[in-house]
Amino acid sequence: MAFKEKSTLVLIIFVLCGLVIGGLLGELAKNVSWLSWLSYGQQFGLATPVTLDLGVVELTLGLMFKINVSSIIGIIIAVFIYRKF
């Protein structure tokens, strides 16, 4: 089944899949000596979660991004596959 026009939602799904799969492969490659460069990266976000206590409901919000070389390669491959799709 072919789509007549590419939607932005499909691109976002492809990029998120590339990000997750690339990050997973980067974490797995961390223990292999000649592939350890794939796990090099940065993390940013809220180090400690923010808690909002409303009396009846207590919300705890936190967000952390861990970007590594492998996840960037995964994003590039996902965009390339999307363009061919």
Helices and strands as residue ranges (DSSP letters): H 8-29, G 33-39, E 41-45, E 50-53, E 58-61, E 64-68, H 69-84
